[in-house]
Amino acid sequence: MNNRGEIRTEVLDHLGEETTGYWSLAELNRQINRAHKTIARKARLLNREYYLTSTTISTTASTWTVDLPSDFYKMVEIRDSQNNLIRPGLRRNFDSTSSGEPSFWAFYHGSTNQICFDLTPDSVYSYTMYYIYDPSAMSSDSDEPDVPMGGGELIALCAAYNLLKVRGDDTSVEFYRNYKSRLDEWLRDIAADSTYHDKYQHGDRMYGIYSVRR
């Protein structure tokens, strides 16, 4: 997978610029990261399990809430140390004045930063939380995008198209047709991958592609 620096070179090539030229380096990087989010979101709609990961969360005695990971996007499920499901519930039915071992969880005040429980934990309880994460922005030129194989090329095309539009370039309409055609083909490939049941490593994460059905 191409890194951010290599993707930026592709973007400049699509724009017909050998150097940053019309655009500052900072603006090019911003557009690349915006395109990264766009392409990742489209991939997630077809294959959410590419972005499935897990982590351990632990309660604190006498504390009703638990913070969620900074990259949290969507909850899949929470299981206790015996693999029992801690089910989602309605917060209005919870009683924070009672204590014990939780059986249900809910988002705290509708936030995606914290969850709370049907009662306040009376001890430290550890859970395995499965969730869909939001890929991080690329902060350095050596960073690679977190998208399925082939997505780096689409990021370059998406960023270049957006920059052509902002610049008011007459070629943006024809460029979009090419970008959309390549994007549709890539998304069809992702949809076809739904029959696979393997795992592979990307960076420091292990993805289970359709290996876990939830």
N, C-alpha and C positions, 0 to 999 in steps of 0.2 A: 504494500500500500504506500502510495506517495505521501511524503510528509508535507507540512504546511508550506515550507519553502518551495518544494517542487510543484505543489498545486498553484502557488502564486505565479511561478514561471509559466505554467499552462494558461492561467488566466490572462497574463500579459500577452501571450502568444495569440490567444483568441481575440484580444483587443487590438492586435496589430501593433503592440508597443514592445520594444526591446528592453526598456527600463520602465520605472514607475510612471514617467511621463505625466499624463493628465492627472493621475491619482497619486496621493501620498501613500507611503508604505503603511501607515496606520489605517487608512481607509480601505486599502486592499485587504489587510488582515481582518478588519471588521466584516467586510463583505464575505470573505471566505468563511468566517465563523457563523455568519447568518445563514449562508448556504449549507454549512454543515448541519445546523439545526433543522433546516428545511428537509434535507435529504434523509437525515436520521428519523424525523417524524414520519415521513412517507414509508420508510422501511418498517418502522414500528407498527404501523397500521396493518401491514401484511404479515409480519412475523414479530410479534411482541416478545417472543421468547429469546430473540437475539439479545435483548436488553434485560433478560431475567437474571437476577443475581440474588444472593442471600447474605444475611449478616446475623450476628447475635446481638440481641438487645436485652438489657437487664433492668429490672425494676429497682427502685430504692425504697427501703422500708419507710412507710408513712408519707410517701410521695405519690400522688395520683397519676402523674403524667410521665411519659418517656419521650425523649427527643428522637426524631427520625433522622436518618442519614441525610447529609447535605445534597446528595444527588437523587433523592427520592422523587419518583414521578407517580407511581401508582402501586397500591397494595395488591398483592396476590393472596397471601395467607400468612398466618402466624401459628406456630406449633410449639408446644412445651417440650420439656426434656424427655418425656415419654412418647413424643410424637402425636400427642392429642391436639386436635385443632382448637385454637382459641378463636371463637367465632366473632364476627362483627355484630354489634348491637346498636341500639338507639341510645344516644347519650342522655336523653331526657329520662330514661328509665334507670340510669345509674345513680348510685348513692355514694358520694365521696366521703360521707361521714361514717360509713361502715368499713371495716377492714377485714382482710382475709386473702385467700389466693384467688386471683382473677379467673373468670371464665369467659368474659366477653371484652371486646375493645371497641373504641370509636375514635374518630378524629376529634381532637380537643377544640371546641368552638369552631368547627369546620375548617381548621387549619390543616395543612399538609406538613407542618413542622413538628407536630406532637400528636401522640395518641394518649387516651386515658382509658380507664378500665371501669368495669361495673361496680367495683369497690376499690378502696385504697389498699394497695399491697401491704401486707403486714411483715414482709420479709423481702429478701432478694430472690427474685425468680428470673431465670434466664429462658429466653425464647429464641427460636430460629425464625427469622422473618424473611419471607420471599417477596421480592418486589421488583417492579420495573423501574430502572434508573434512567435518568436523563444524562446523556453523555456530556462530558466537560468540554468547554471551549479549548481550542488549541492555543496555548500561550507562548509557545516558542516554535521556531522554524523546524525543529527536529520532531515535533509532535505529529502523530498520525491521526487522521480522523477515525472516529469510532463508528464505522458503518460497515455493512456487508461488503464482500469483495466486489471491486468495480465501482464502489461508491465515490472514491476519490476523483475519478474522471467526471462524474456527475456534479460533484461539488464545484469543480473548476468551471464547468459549463453554466451552472446555476449562477455562480458569482459573476461570471463574465456577462451573462444576459442582464442581470440586474444593473451592472455598471453601464452597459450600453443604453439601457432605458434611461438611467439618470443623466447620461451624457446627451441624450436626444439623438442617438445615432440611427440613421435610416435603416441600417442593416439589422436592427434588433428584431424585427418581425420574422425575417427569414432565419435568423439565428435561433429564435424561439422554436420554430418548427423542428429544427435539427435537435435542439436540446430536448424538446418534448418527446420526439421519436426515440431518442436514446434512453430517456427516463422511463418511458413505457416499457421498452424492451427489458431494461434492468429490473423493473418492478415485476414483470411477468416471470423473470428468472427467480426472484425471491419467492413469489407465490408457488412456483413449481418445487422449490426446496422444501415445502411443507411435508414432503414424504420422507425426508431424511431423519435419521435418529442418531446422529453422531454428536461428538463434542469436540471442540477445538479451542485452542488458547489464543487470546488476543491481549497483548500487554500483560497485565497482572491479573486478568480475569479469566475464568473458565466459563464458557458459554455452553449450556445444554440446549442445542437446537432441537426443539420439539421432543426432547427426551423426558420432559415432565409435563403432563397434561393437567391443567388446573381449571 
